[in-house]
Amino acid sequence: MQHTKTHVRHSLDRGGRFLIVEGPVPPESLRNMTLHPSLDAFRRPKEQHQALIEIAELPEGRIIVARDGDVVVGYVTFHYPDEMERWSEGGMVDLVELGAIEVADDYRNLGFGKLLISTAFENGQLDDIIVFTTEYYWHWDLESSGLNVWEYREMMEKLMKSVGMVWFATDDPEICAHPANCLMVRIGKDVPLSSVEQFDRVRFRQRFMY
């Protein structure tokens, strides 16, 4: 399928700091940026920077960034699920994972998380896509946030609901490993019923559960 990418840009004034949220950002633009040193939740910043470039190069890949000048202070990624994960089993071309969202420590509580995600869905860009995210408590920054597992879960669920993502049941072992883990999904308004049914078969291996 054709993955439409329409660039969206927002200029923000946050207490006298003029910042940009934009995307999908092409790989050539990402190469001219640097990552804030505290963006290290998944890899060291230099390695994560390269990973973002590689995702942006994918036909379905989308990188939305928040930046202070040429310094990326937050980002969200969209891409096909990893081939080693159950979510790739259906071979669905219209199933995309919201893979990672991260905001630098000094830029938190400025509304970037919500704006990063909402920017990706502007202009109906993902209306023909099923977007899902898997939330695992062991990925959450509980120490820096000062939140407990359930408070963090509530925060993440509220963030995802802001773009119409809702909780979906699954028998995936990793998600079922802890009650705070969850699968959240947004089915675009132009997604065909056949894709919804295929996704149901992916999220439940034990068919009697749905």
Sequence and secondary structure as in RCSB ss.txt:
>XXXX:A:sequence
MQHTKTHVRHSLDRGGRFLIVEGPVPPESLRNMTLHPSLDAFRRPKEQHQALIEIAELPEGRIIVARDGDVVVGY
VTFHYPDEMERWSEGGMVDLVELGAIEVADDYRNLGFGKLLISTAFENGQLDDIIVFTTEYYWHWDLESSGLNVW
EYREMMEKLMKSVGMVWFATDDPEICAHPANCLMVRIGKDVPLSSVEQFDRVRFRQRFMY
>XXXX:A:secstr
       EEEEEEETTEEEEEEES  HHHHTT EE TT  SSS HHHHHHHHHHHHHSSS EEEEEEETTEEEEE
EEEE   TTSGGGTT  TTEEEEEEEEE GGGTTSSHHHHHHHHHHGGGTTTTSEEEEEE GGGS HHHHT  HH
HHHHHHHHHHHTTT EEE    HHHHTSTT EEEEEE TT  HHHHHHHHHHH SSGGG 
